[in-house]
Amino acid sequence: MSTAAQLLAAGVAQLRAAGVDGGARDARWLLAYALNVDAARLILALPDPVTDAQAQQFQNMITARMRHQPVAQIVGARDFWGRRFCVTPDVLDPRPETETLIQTALDKPFDTVLDLGTGSGAILLTLLAEREQTRGVGVDLSPDALQVADRNAHMLGVQGRVQLRLSDWFANVSGHFDLIVSNPPYIGASELETLSAELRDWEPRMALVPDADDGSGLGAYRVICAQARDHLRPGGWLVVETGAAQGQAVHRLFAAAGFVNISLLRDMSGHDRVVAGQHNP
């Protein structure tokens, strides 16, 4: 019977041989999941023997990771802003840089919020969980993504304060909101081949590349900026995530659309990441 330490060593070797970046980190995360222990306490379990079922589950996950499937998809979950979210191949894997958008949004006053392209619901549901008096609407063009968001809403206990709708941006949206947030697709089609296999091959293309793509990746921002003010209350805010090289361009789109008090914020790595602007009626 193998020990957890032996399984870990074999898994690390397989991932390194497959050219997976961060293979040692990923193998530890996957082993902790297979053993049902907290990743921070895995070291205490390394001398222990493992069952055949645990060894098989771990090997299946290592095999999936060797094909560059993201760890969050393999285990079906990702921690974001201190909460756990269900993740499937139908939604983007919530990323640490998106927490810059959360912090920016929480600095604004709001009781109602609209999330465009909600995906897993990580942004919208986090905002609702942080502000217990708020209500929100999340829209997405993917019915499968909306099912994931609904599951996450129930997991976080905010299902009574959120509506999830199938909509192409604002097409099925009515009313006005204090806050509109979005992490829209912003990868230019020509950039796809430069992405990691984890992104290119496993995450939903519609969440990566905007439909109206001219190579800049700005198509979704043009739609959002052109229509957002019609759905914002006076003084309300639009807050969006951007690609690291798109901040200035999105800032200009905000200004051209009539937003005021526009700011460009950087993420923890120092990259331009979030643009925020206020509706000036």
Backbone bond lengths (Angstrom), bond angles and torsions (degrees), N, CA, C in turn:
res aa  C-N    CA-C-N  psi(-1)  N-CA   C-N-CA  omega(-1)  CA-C   N-CA-C  phi
1 M - - - 1.476 - - 1.530 109.31 -
2 S 1.326 116.48 131.18 1.460 121.76 -178.20 1.526 110.80 -77.22
3 T 1.317 113.93 156.40 1.460 119.61 171.93 1.525 108.63 -96.60
4 A 1.315 114.61 165.31 1.459 119.13 177.25 1.528 110.99 -61.41
5 A 1.322 116.87 -36.47 1.465 120.24 179.37 1.525 111.31 -62.96
6 Q 1.328 117.14 -39.50 1.464 120.31 179.01 1.526 111.07 -67.14
7 L 1.318 116.07 -40.72 1.461 119.28 176.63 1.521 111.07 -61.29
8 L 1.328 115.92 -44.11 1.455 120.28 -178.80 1.524 110.67 -61.24
9 A 1.320 117.34 -46.13 1.459 120.49 -179.09 1.525 111.08 -60.94
10 A 1.326 116.73 -41.45 1.462 120.23 179.62 1.524 110.66 -66.94
11 G 1.326 117.09 -40.42 1.463 120.64 -179.94 1.514 112.28 -65.34
12 V 1.339 116.41 -42.65 1.464 120.38 177.74 1.527 110.16 -60.42
13 A 1.320 117.22 -43.86 1.462 120.87 -179.33 1.529 111.00 -62.15
14 Q 1.325 117.40 -41.64 1.456 120.73 179.94 1.528 111.56 -64.84
15 L 1.314 116.97 -42.65 1.459 119.73 -178.49 1.528 111.31 -68.80
16 R 1.310 116.60 -38.74 1.463 119.27 177.50 1.515 110.68 -65.05
17 A 1.336 117.23 -40.85 1.457 121.10 179.01 1.525 111.16 -64.14
18 A 1.326 117.02 -29.72 1.461 121.52 179.63 1.521 112.39 -85.16
19 G 1.325 117.15 -1.12 1.455 120.72 178.06 1.516 114.55 75.70
20 V 1.330 116.91 27.00 1.461 121.20 179.97 1.524 109.20 -84.12
21 D 1.335 115.92 120.96 1.463 119.51 177.42 1.526 109.92 -65.19
22 G 1.320 116.05 140.17 1.456 120.34 178.44 1.513 112.91 66.92
23 G 1.336 116.92 32.79 1.452 121.19 -175.76 1.518 113.66 -59.33
24 A 1.330 117.87 -38.97 1.465 120.62 -179.40 1.522 110.87 -64.89
25 R 1.316 115.75 -43.24 1.476 120.33 178.19 1.524 110.61 -62.47
26 D 1.332 115.94 -46.45 1.464 119.85 -177.40 1.531 111.70 -65.46
27 A 1.322 116.35 -39.82 1.471 119.52 179.73 1.526 110.45 -63.13
28 R 1.305 117.55 -38.90 1.466 120.71 178.50 1.533 110.16 -64.69
29 W 1.316 116.28 -42.99 1.465 120.30 -179.94 1.531 110.49 -63.12
30 L 1.322 116.07 -44.18 1.464 120.27 -178.53 1.530 111.74 -68.26
31 L 1.315 116.47 -37.44 1.467 119.17 178.49 1.523 110.40 -67.07
32 A 1.310 117.10 -41.65 1.464 119.95 178.04 1.532 110.06 -59.57
33 Y 1.319 116.12 -39.48 1.465 119.38 178.63 1.529 110.64 -65.72
34 A 1.328 116.51 -44.60 1.469 120.28 -179.14 1.526 111.64 -63.11
35 L 1.330 116.68 -34.14 1.462 120.60 -178.71 1.526 112.61 -89.49
36 N 1.353 115.58 -6.74 1.472 120.82 -178.99 1.524 111.50 60.05
37 V 1.327 114.63 46.06 1.465 120.51 174.65 1.516 108.69 -125.42
38 D 1.311 115.98 156.54 1.459 120.43 176.07 1.520 109.43 -65.44
39 A 1.329 116.57 136.31 1.459 120.31 -177.25 1.525 111.49 -57.94
40 A 1.325 116.92 -33.18 1.459 120.37 -179.34 1.531 112.13 -69.18
41 R 1.342 116.99 -18.85 1.459 121.25 -178.14 1.524 112.34 -108.99
42 L 1.339 116.15 10.78 1.459 119.45 -177.50 1.520 112.17 -59.95
43 I 1.320 117.31 -35.57 1.458 120.16 -176.95 1.528 111.55 -58.16
44 L 1.330 117.09 -30.94 1.459 120.44 -179.74 1.524 111.91 -71.24
45 A 1.347 116.00 -23.71 1.462 120.01 -177.33 1.521 112.96 -93.85
46 L 1.338 117.92 -7.16 1.465 120.27 -173.82 1.533 114.00 -60.19
47 P 1.331 120.25 -36.06 1.474 118.15 179.65 1.535 114.31 -75.25
48 D 1.322 117.23 -10.48 1.465 120.29 -171.72 1.528 111.86 -79.39
49 P 1.321 117.68 147.42 1.464 120.65 173.08 1.524 110.12 -69.93
50 V 1.324 116.29 153.76 1.460 121.10 178.80 1.526 109.29 -117.38
51 T 1.306 116.24 154.97 1.458 120.27 178.21 1.525 109.90 -79.45
52 D 1.318 115.85 164.00 1.467 120.11 177.48 1.530 110.40 -61.69
53 A 1.325 115.83 -37.73 1.465 119.29 -179.85 1.525 111.21 -64.88
54 Q 1.331 117.37 -41.67 1.456 120.75 178.08 1.527 110.97 -65.12
55 A 1.316 116.29 -41.62 1.466 120.21 179.41 1.524 110.87 -63.50
56 Q 1.319 116.80 -40.02 1.468 120.36 -179.56 1.525 110.86 -68.78
57 Q 1.318 116.60 -42.21 1.459 119.68 178.17 1.527 110.88 -61.13
58 F 1.321 115.75 -44.14 1.463 120.02 179.06 1.526 110.41 -61.67
59 Q 1.325 117.75 -44.30 1.457 120.31 -179.83 1.525 111.45 -63.88
60 N 1.316 116.96 -39.12 1.468 119.89 177.51 1.531 111.10 -61.49
61 M 1.321 115.84 -39.38 1.463 119.67 -179.92 1.530 111.07 -71.48
62 I 1.313 117.31 -38.75 1.461 120.44 176.79 1.529 109.76 -62.32
63 T 1.325 116.91 -42.08 1.462 120.53 178.39 1.526 111.06 -60.51
64 A 1.337 116.28 -42.00 1.463 120.19 177.45 1.524 110.83 -63.49
65 R 1.327 116.83 -41.55 1.476 119.87 -179.62 1.524 110.87 -68.26
66 M 1.335 117.67 -31.33 1.464 120.68 176.44 1.527 111.05 -63.35
67 R 1.326 116.73 -24.37 1.464 120.98 175.89 1.535 110.74 -87.91
68 H 1.336 116.01 8.37 1.464 124.06 177.40 1.526 113.34 71.83
69 Q 1.321 117.15 18.69 1.458 117.97 171.58 1.524 108.11 -67.14
70 P 1.345 118.21 133.18 1.463 120.45 -178.48 1.529 112.17 -60.27
71 V 1.319 115.67 145.59 1.466 121.09 -179.12 1.529 111.02 -57.76
72 A 1.333 117.41 -40.87 1.461 119.74 -178.00 1.519 111.51 -61.54
73 Q 1.331 117.27 -36.76 1.466 119.72 176.92 1.526 110.92 -69.15
74 I 1.319 116.50 -37.93 1.467 120.22 -177.95 1.529 110.81 -64.37
75 V 1.323 116.35 -45.11 1.467 119.34 -178.93 1.526 111.80 -89.71
76 G 1.343 116.12 -12.47 1.459 120.66 175.85 1.506 115.07 80.19
77 A 1.332 118.44 18.37 1.464 119.51 -177.19 1.523 110.72 -158.24
78 R 1.336 114.71 155.66 1.462 121.90 174.98 1.520 108.04 -144.51
79 D 1.322 116.86 136.52 1.458 121.71 173.59 1.525 109.04 -83.14
80 F 1.344 115.99 133.59 1.462 121.65 -178.38 1.520 108.10 -147.63
81 W 1.313 116.07 125.06 1.480 122.46 -179.60 1.532 110.86 52.04
82 G 1.335 115.72 39.24 1.448 120.71 174.74 1.516 115.18 80.38
83 R 1.350 117.68 8.62 1.458 121.11 179.12 1.519 109.31 -128.96
84 R 1.323 115.65 157.58 1.466 120.09 -179.27 1.520 110.01 -100.93
85 F 1.341 114.70 132.33 1.453 121.61 -179.32 1.521 110.11 -120.41
86 C 1.325 114.89 140.54 1.456 120.79 172.59 1.526 108.75 -68.35
87 V 1.330 116.82 136.12 1.466 122.88 179.44 1.526 108.40 -131.17
88 T 1.334 116.05 133.61 1.460 122.47 175.61 1.519 108.42 -132.77
89 P 1.342 118.30 173.69 1.472 120.03 175.70 1.527 113.87 -64.70
90 D 1.339 118.09 -6.32 1.455 121.22 -179.90 1.517 113.45 -85.89
91 V 1.348 117.29 -6.26 1.467 120.10 -176.53 1.528 109.77 -136.64
92 L 1.328 114.39 157.84 1.457 119.19 172.54 1.524 110.27 -66.50
93 D 1.296 115.53 145.06 1.462 122.12 173.38 1.528 107.97 -75.51
94 P 1.338 119.47 116.87 1.471 120.30 179.59 1.526 111.09 -56.23
95 R 1.332 115.64 134.78 1.452 120.71 -173.70 1.524 111.69 -116.64
96 P 1.335 116.73 153.65 1.469 119.70 -177.46 1.519 113.55 -57.40
97 E 1.343 117.95 -35.03 1.466 118.99 -177.47 1.528 112.19 -65.13
98 T 1.334 116.92 -23.54 1.463 120.00 178.56 1.525 111.37 -69.42
99 E 1.320 117.39 -17.35 1.458 119.39 176.75 1.529 111.29 -64.91
100 T 1.341 117.39 -20.17 1.467 120.65 173.74 1.522 109.90 -63.21
101 L 1.325 117.15 -38.43 1.463 121.04 177.13 1.527 110.11 -65.46
102 I 1.331 116.44 -42.27 1.469 120.31 179.35 1.525 110.47 -59.36
103 Q 1.314 116.58 -48.38 1.462 119.81 -178.49 1.517 111.28 -62.41
104 T 1.333 116.41 -41.00 1.463 120.41 178.93 1.524 110.70 -62.73
105 A 1.331 116.51 -45.43 1.461 120.35 -179.04 1.528 111.65 -64.46
106 L 1.324 117.03 -39.65 1.465 120.31 -178.87 1.521 112.42 -68.17
107 D 1.321 116.74 -17.35 1.463 120.44 176.20 1.522 112.11 -79.92
108 K 1.341 117.05 -7.14 1.461 121.58 -179.58 1.525 110.10 -100.82
109 P 1.334 118.12 151.83 1.471 120.32 175.06 1.528 109.45 -80.76
110 F 1.322 118.07 129.59 1.464 119.59 176.52 1.528 110.26 -159.51
111 D 1.322 113.63 146.04 1.460 121.96 170.91 1.520 111.21 -115.85
112 T 1.338 115.87 -21.97 1.465 120.73 178.24 1.521 108.53 -129.69
113 V 1.328 115.86 142.43 1.462 120.29 -176.62 1.519 109.55 -142.11
114 L 1.325 115.27 141.73 1.461 123.62 175.32 1.516 108.23 -116.82
115 D 1.332 116.18 130.31 1.467 121.65 178.22 1.524 108.23 -113.62
116 L 1.316 116.61 117.28 1.459 122.61 -178.36 1.524 109.80 -93.74
117 G 1.352 116.24 120.95 1.467 120.35 -176.16 1.510 109.73 74.70
118 T 1.309 116.89 55.82 1.474 121.12 -167.52 1.521 114.10 -68.52
119 G 1.348 118.91 -26.65 1.462 120.37 178.99 1.520 112.31 57.85
120 S 1.309 116.89 -123.70 1.468 122.07 178.89 1.525 112.32 -68.90
121 G 1.332 116.45 -12.83 1.458 120.39 -175.56 1.507 113.57 84.65
122 A 1.323 118.00 6.96 1.468 120.95 -173.41 1.525 112.45 -56.19
123 I 1.329 117.12 -41.07 1.467 119.48 -178.62 1.517 110.62 -71.84
124 L 1.315 116.64 -56.73 1.464 121.12 -176.52 1.518 111.85 -59.81
125 L 1.312 117.28 -48.62 1.463 120.50 -174.98 1.524 111.89 -68.46
126 T 1.331 116.76 -32.77 1.469 119.61 174.78 1.523 110.47 -63.59
127 L 1.339 116.59 -43.75 1.464 119.95 179.59 1.524 110.84 -63.25
128 L 1.330 117.25 -40.96 1.465 119.86 178.79 1.525 111.06 -67.15
129 A 1.321 116.87 -38.33 1.462 120.00 179.46 1.523 111.51 -67.83
130 E 1.322 116.92 -33.26 1.465 120.91 -179.76 1.526 111.93 -77.76
131 R 1.330 117.18 -29.02 1.468 121.96 -179.46 1.525 108.72 -120.29
132 E 1.311 116.45 96.98 1.460 120.68 -169.41 1.525 113.67 -69.45
133 Q 1.341 118.42 -15.15 1.466 119.88 -179.06 1.522 111.54 -92.26
134 T 1.315 118.02 -1.48 1.458 120.92 -172.31 1.523 112.18 -90.97
135 R 1.332 114.04 159.81 1.458 122.02 174.55 1.524 107.65 -130.96
136 G 1.348 115.82 154.11 1.452 117.55 -175.32 1.512 113.85 -147.90
137 V 1.327 114.10 162.72 1.459 123.69 174.56 1.516 107.53 -126.51
138 G 1.328 115.89 132.16 1.460 120.62 175.32 1.513 109.22 -120.07
139 V 1.329 117.17 132.08 1.465 120.59 179.26 1.522 109.64 -121.38
140 D 1.323 114.25 149.61 1.453 120.34 177.01 1.519 108.09 -155.52
141 L 1.332 115.97 154.66 1.456 121.47 178.91 1.519 111.50 -87.66
142 S 1.340 117.41 -5.03 1.456 122.24 -178.03 1.527 110.86 -108.47
143 P 1.346 118.33 115.87 1.469 119.72 175.65 1.529 112.09 -60.72
144 D 1.328 117.19 -34.46 1.465 120.26 179.88 1.522 111.14 -66.72
145 A 1.332 116.63 -39.49 1.462 120.00 177.01 1.520 110.51 -63.15
146 L 1.327 116.94 -40.81 1.462 119.88 -179.98 1.524 111.65 -63.84
147 Q 1.321 117.49 -32.42 1.464 120.17 175.85 1.526 110.82 -65.41
148 V 1.330 116.52 -39.60 1.463 120.32 177.14 1.528 110.05 -64.68
149 A 1.339 116.49 -44.76 1.464 120.17 179.19 1.528 110.99 -61.19
150 D 1.336 117.23 -39.66 1.459 120.39 178.67 1.529 110.77 -63.66
151 R 1.320 115.90 -40.95 1.470 119.63 177.46 1.527 110.60 -61.57
152 N 1.313 116.14 -42.28 1.460 119.69 179.81 1.528 111.61 -67.84
153 A 1.328 116.75 -36.59 1.468 119.75 177.90 1.527 110.50 -60.58
154 H 1.317 117.03 -40.91 1.467 120.49 177.99 1.529 111.22 -69.41
155 M 1.324 117.12 -38.90 1.460 120.26 178.71 1.522 111.18 -61.49
156 L 1.347 116.70 -36.11 1.462 120.76 -178.44 1.528 112.52 -90.18
157 G 1.334 117.21 -5.88 1.458 120.43 177.90 1.517 114.65 73.75
158 V 1.337 117.63 25.20 1.470 120.21 -179.48 1.528 111.08 -112.58
159 Q 1.335 117.91 12.76 1.461 120.42 -173.86 1.522 113.11 -60.30
160 G 1.321 117.45 -26.29 1.460 120.82 179.85 1.514 113.92 -75.33
161 R 1.333 116.74 -10.73 1.470 120.26 -177.31 1.524 112.91 -115.57
162 V 1.334 117.48 12.86 1.457 119.65 -177.02 1.522 110.54 -134.17
163 Q 1.315 115.53 142.34 1.457 122.75 170.81 1.525 107.88 -115.80
164 L 1.323 116.26 134.11 1.457 121.50 179.41 1.519 108.02 -117.03
165 R 1.335 115.68 126.47 1.458 120.45 -173.09 1.526 111.28 -131.19
166 L 1.334 114.80 145.60 1.459 121.34 171.64 1.524 107.58 -79.69
167 S 1.321 116.66 119.37 1.467 119.33 -176.12 1.522 110.50 -160.12
168 D 1.311 115.53 142.21 1.460 122.77 171.77 1.520 107.16 -88.42
169 W 1.322 116.43 94.31 1.460 123.64 -172.05 1.523 110.24 53.52
170 F 1.341 118.92 -117.05 1.468 120.92 -173.22 1.527 113.48 -89.24
171 A 1.333 118.82 3.82 1.462 121.32 -171.12 1.519 113.32 -57.18
172 N 1.322 117.97 -36.01 1.467 121.61 -177.83 1.530 110.79 -115.52
173 V 1.323 115.73 32.02 1.463 121.66 -178.77 1.524 109.30 -112.79
174 S 1.309 116.21 132.57 1.460 121.07 175.27 1.525 108.50 -128.87
175 G 1.314 115.48 162.02 1.454 120.26 177.84 1.516 112.70 86.24
176 H 1.330 114.72 -177.59 1.454 122.15 -177.69 1.523 109.67 -126.29
177 F 1.318 115.45 150.62 1.460 122.46 -173.01 1.523 110.52 -128.73
178 D 1.329 114.82 154.20 1.465 120.14 174.33 1.527 111.25 -74.97
179 L 1.332 115.25 -28.93 1.464 120.61 -173.25 1.526 109.09 -145.23
180 I 1.329 116.41 134.66 1.459 122.17 170.47 1.518 107.43 -121.03
181 V 1.329 116.41 129.90 1.461 121.72 179.67 1.525 109.31 -125.03
182 S 1.321 115.96 154.80 1.462 119.38 176.79 1.523 110.50 -164.15
183 N 1.321 114.24 141.17 1.462 122.07 166.07 1.531 105.22 -118.86
184 P 1.339 116.51 80.40 1.462 119.99 -171.52 1.526 111.78 -79.69
185 P 1.331 117.36 168.66 1.466 119.11 173.36 1.528 110.11 -63.75
186 Y 1.337 116.77 131.93 1.464 118.44 -177.90 1.523 113.81 -139.24
187 I 1.327 116.97 16.74 1.456 120.72 177.29 1.522 109.19 -91.57
188 G 1.327 117.92 126.10 1.454 120.83 174.89 1.523 109.97 -67.70
189 A 1.344 116.35 144.22 1.470 120.11 -177.46 1.525 111.51 -55.65
190 S 1.322 116.75 -34.83 1.461 120.64 -178.94 1.523 112.41 -70.11
191 E 1.330 116.29 -16.62 1.461 120.80 -178.58 1.529 112.91 -87.45
192 L 1.335 117.45 -12.34 1.457 120.34 -173.00 1.520 112.63 -54.05
193 E 1.327 116.35 -43.84 1.462 119.74 -175.66 1.515 112.80 -69.04
194 T 1.330 117.10 -14.88 1.464 120.17 179.19 1.524 111.87 -88.68
195 L 1.336 117.20 -8.45 1.453 120.70 -177.72 1.520 110.80 -77.47
196 S 1.313 115.65 161.27 1.457 120.38 174.49 1.518 109.43 -64.57
197 A 1.336 116.37 155.61 1.466 120.52 178.86 1.528 110.76 -60.61
198 E 1.325 116.81 -31.83 1.463 120.43 -179.97 1.528 110.77 -60.22
199 L 1.329 116.33 -40.86 1.459 120.37 178.40 1.522 111.27 -79.29
200 R 1.313 116.40 -53.24 1.471 122.13 -172.17 1.517 112.79 -61.49
201 D 1.326 117.01 -41.11 1.458 120.60 -170.39 1.526 114.39 -99.44
202 W 1.335 117.68 -16.01 1.462 118.58 -170.45 1.520 114.62 -121.84
203 E 1.312 118.40 -23.66 1.464 118.71 -178.18 1.533 109.52 -95.55
204 P 1.329 118.15 151.73 1.470 121.14 -173.46 1.529 111.96 -63.02
205 R 1.323 116.25 125.89 1.461 121.08 -177.46 1.530 111.50 -58.07
206 M 1.354 116.83 -38.39 1.454 118.98 -177.11 1.524 112.60 -65.63
207 A 1.325 117.07 -19.11 1.461 120.72 176.74 1.520 112.15 -89.89
208 L 1.332 116.24 -6.66 1.461 121.17 -178.85 1.525 112.50 -105.75
209 V 1.342 116.90 -45.88 1.466 122.32 -172.76 1.520 109.90 -113.32
210 P 1.336 118.30 124.67 1.463 119.81 178.67 1.526 111.46 -68.09
211 D 1.338 115.86 149.17 1.465 120.52 -179.72 1.523 111.49 -59.26
212 A 1.318 115.96 -52.39 1.464 120.71 -178.62 1.526 108.84 -87.07
213 D 1.326 115.69 72.81 1.468 119.85 -174.08 1.524 110.47 -100.84
214 D 1.319 115.48 123.99 1.464 120.58 176.48 1.524 110.96 -105.32
215 G 1.326 115.45 15.44 1.452 120.73 -178.27 1.511 113.54 99.14
216 S 1.336 116.90 -15.48 1.467 120.76 -177.97 1.519 112.37 -88.48
217 G 1.324 116.77 -21.50 1.458 120.67 -174.87 1.517 113.33 77.33
218 L 1.344 117.61 11.62 1.463 121.46 -174.70 1.525 113.67 -98.43
219 G 1.341 117.65 0.90 1.457 120.23 -173.88 1.513 113.76 -55.77
220 A 1.331 117.50 -44.92 1.467 120.19 -178.50 1.528 111.18 -65.28
221 Y 1.332 117.28 -37.29 1.468 119.91 179.90 1.519 111.13 -64.84
222 R 1.325 117.10 -35.82 1.460 119.86 179.10 1.522 110.69 -63.11
223 V 1.338 116.43 -43.47 1.466 120.29 178.23 1.524 110.43 -64.35
224 I 1.309 116.89 -47.34 1.468 121.19 -176.95 1.525 110.79 -62.81
225 C 1.322 117.47 -47.69 1.463 120.26 -177.85 1.523 111.57 -64.91
226 A 1.326 117.18 -35.64 1.462 120.57 -177.90 1.522 112.29 -68.93
227 Q 1.346 118.10 -28.12 1.459 120.68 -172.58 1.523 114.66 -114.03
228 A 1.312 117.84 -13.94 1.467 119.94 -171.52 1.522 112.84 -62.52
229 R 1.333 117.81 -38.59 1.462 119.38 -176.07 1.528 112.18 -64.07
230 D 1.346 116.96 -25.79 1.466 120.36 177.76 1.523 111.85 -71.35
231 H 1.340 116.89 -11.56 1.460 120.93 -177.74 1.527 112.33 -120.88
232 L 1.318 116.16 11.78 1.463 121.01 177.88 1.528 110.63 -109.04
233 R 1.319 115.77 141.85 1.447 119.56 171.31 1.533 109.07 -71.76
234 P 1.328 117.89 156.21 1.461 119.68 176.74 1.531 110.85 -53.60
235 G 1.312 116.13 128.39 1.455 120.88 -178.27 1.509 113.95 85.93
236 G 1.339 117.24 -2.20 1.464 120.84 -179.94 1.518 112.30 -71.78
237 W 1.326 115.50 168.40 1.460 120.99 -172.17 1.531 111.94 -121.44
238 L 1.323 114.82 144.00 1.465 123.33 168.36 1.518 107.58 -110.95
239 V 1.340 116.83 126.85 1.465 122.22 -178.89 1.526 107.87 -131.05
240 V 1.333 117.00 122.32 1.463 120.56 -177.75 1.523 110.59 -130.81
241 E 1.323 115.03 151.14 1.457 121.05 170.50 1.515 108.94 -88.26
242 T 1.333 116.92 148.24 1.461 121.68 179.11 1.519 110.20 -131.62
243 G 1.329 114.59 164.78 1.447 119.66 169.34 1.512 109.97 -68.86
244 A 1.326 116.74 158.83 1.465 121.24 -172.81 1.523 112.94 -60.87
245 A 1.337 117.96 -25.91 1.464 121.16 -177.78 1.527 112.45 -104.59
246 Q 1.323 117.85 9.33 1.461 120.63 -172.93 1.522 114.12 -109.24
247 G 1.311 117.65 -3.71 1.454 120.57 -172.92 1.509 114.29 -54.84
248 Q 1.317 117.23 -49.04 1.464 120.55 -177.83 1.521 111.35 -64.80
249 A 1.340 116.72 -40.17 1.466 120.17 179.53 1.522 111.07 -64.44
250 V 1.327 117.52 -42.46 1.461 120.87 178.92 1.530 110.17 -68.58
251 H 1.307 117.20 -36.66 1.471 121.53 175.28 1.526 109.51 -56.55
252 R 1.330 117.51 -43.18 1.464 121.17 179.71 1.533 111.18 -66.61
253 L 1.327 117.23 -36.70 1.463 120.19 177.19 1.531 110.63 -63.96
254 F 1.321 117.31 -40.14 1.468 121.21 176.46 1.532 109.70 -59.34
255 A 1.320 116.30 -48.25 1.464 120.46 -177.49 1.525 111.02 -62.85
256 A 1.338 116.43 -43.05 1.465 120.27 -179.39 1.518 111.57 -64.34
257 A 1.351 116.83 -28.66 1.465 121.04 -179.56 1.524 112.41 -83.89
258 G 1.319 117.84 -3.27 1.455 120.96 175.54 1.512 115.58 97.36
259 F 1.329 118.03 9.53 1.464 119.49 176.89 1.527 110.00 -74.52
260 V 1.333 115.58 153.34 1.457 121.72 178.68 1.527 108.87 -124.85
261 N 1.329 114.96 173.61 1.478 120.83 -179.85 1.530 110.79 50.68
262 I 1.325 115.64 44.76 1.464 121.50 -175.56 1.528 109.35 -80.53
263 S 1.320 115.05 135.41 1.464 119.74 177.94 1.521 109.45 -132.41
264 L 1.327 114.71 150.80 1.463 122.84 177.42 1.527 106.98 -119.41
265 L 1.321 116.78 120.84 1.462 120.77 -174.31 1.518 110.80 -115.32
266 R 1.316 115.78 150.09 1.456 122.03 -178.97 1.526 110.97 -102.97
267 D 1.341 114.66 153.66 1.456 119.69 177.52 1.525 110.52 -85.91
268 M 1.320 116.68 -174.36 1.461 120.79 -176.09 1.523 112.85 -65.55
269 S 1.337 116.56 -20.04 1.467 120.71 178.40 1.517 112.51 -89.87
270 G 1.335 116.75 -0.14 1.456 120.52 178.79 1.510 114.37 87.05
271 H 1.345 118.04 10.29 1.457 121.59 179.32 1.526 110.61 -92.98
272 D 1.332 116.14 144.41 1.461 119.27 171.53 1.525 108.49 -56.05
273 R 1.345 117.47 131.50 1.463 118.05 -172.42 1.520 114.30 -139.92
274 V 1.337 118.35 -30.87 1.457 120.44 -173.73 1.525 110.12 -137.15
275 V 1.328 115.80 135.84 1.458 121.73 172.18 1.521 108.21 -116.62
276 A 1.323 116.62 132.78 1.460 122.24 179.06 1.514 109.00 -127.63
277 G 1.322 116.17 140.17 1.458 120.81 177.87 1.501 110.58 -148.15
278 Q 1.351 115.66 154.21 1.452 121.71 -175.39 1.526 111.16 -108.67
279 H 1.339 115.37 141.95 1.461 121.30 178.15 1.528 108.78 -77.23
280 N 1.328 115.58 120.18 1.453 121.76 179.45 1.522 107.29 -109.17
281 P 1.352 119.01 99.75 1.472 120.78 -174.05 1.528 112.44 -65.58
